[in-house]
Amino acid sequence: AQSVAQPEDQVNVAEGNPLTVKCTYSVSGNPYLFWYVQYPNRGLQFLLKYITGDNLVKGSYGFEAEFNKSQTSFHLKKPSALVSDSALYFCAVRDLILTGGGNKLTFGTGTQLKVEL
Amino acid sequence: EADIYQTPRYLVIGTGKKITLECSQTMGHDKMYWYQQDPGMELHLIHYSYGVNSTEKGDLSSESTVSRIRTEHFPLTLESARPSHTSQYLCASRSGRTEAFFGQGTRLTVV
């Protein structure tokens, strides 16, 4: 079975400081990893994904994420946080090997990011 | 902008009523999903479909039902709504190796 862990319910950071939102995963095969952001009363918006290739993936709004196979992690990062980045962030994984009923997207529990002035 | 639409955005109904939440996508995606989400909380997969006439229950047990008669349409129905069904419902679709695209969600309140 595949799973995703987001160990922090909330992350607080001052505007202008770097931010990191943590994510670790577990799959039986090779992972297909995603980050999504959700603003209040909205659906999820796609930020970035990792399939293969460079371990550092760049996405929307200046976000990036680093895939680390040995640590099974896919932490989301941004060099300089903005107040407007405050939102709920979800990490998700899908196993590239599994097909049919196993090929579902599994989400973490979400991390609330709060960026303050 | 993703071409996946959910209606209504907000719905307040009385206990015992039958409701259908609509989800449509114009991207030709074969896979579609329904998630249930309580405010500020994790998503739970309640139904999914891998194509026309294919529907499966998700990881969270739900009293709702779904149908997939057309590729673009994946409605979710509650035969008799109860206050415990109050939640946000998110629809998503994808195809091949693409990421999942989400609708704006339907916030359901059963009074």
Boltz contact constraints between the chains, C-beta under 6 A:
constraints:
  - contact:
      token1: [A, 34]
      token2: [B, 99]
      max_distance: 6.0
  - contact:
      token1: [A, 43]
      token2: [B, 90]
      max_distance: 6.0
  - contact:
      token1: [A, 43]
      token2: [B, 102]
      max_distance: 6.0
  - contact:
      token1: [A, 43]
      token2: [B, 103]
      max_distance: 6.0
  - contact:
      token1: [A, 43]
      token2: [B, 104]
      max_distance: 6.0
  - contact:
      token1: [A, 43]
      token2: [B, 105]
      max_distance: 6.0
  - contact:
      token1: [A, 44]
      token2: [B, 102]
      max_distance: 6.0
  - contact:
      token1: [A, 46]
      token2: [B, 99]
      max_distance: 6.0
  - contact:
      token1: [A, 49]
      token2: [B, 99]
      max_distance: 6.0
  - contact:
      token1: [A, 105]
      token2: [B, 100]
      max_distance: 6.0
  - contact:
      token1: [A, 107]
      token2: [B, 43]
      max_distance: 6.0
  - contact:
      token1: [A, 109]
      token2: [B, 42]
      max_distance: 6.0
  - contact:
      token1: [A, 110]
      token2: [B, 42]
      max_distance: 6.0
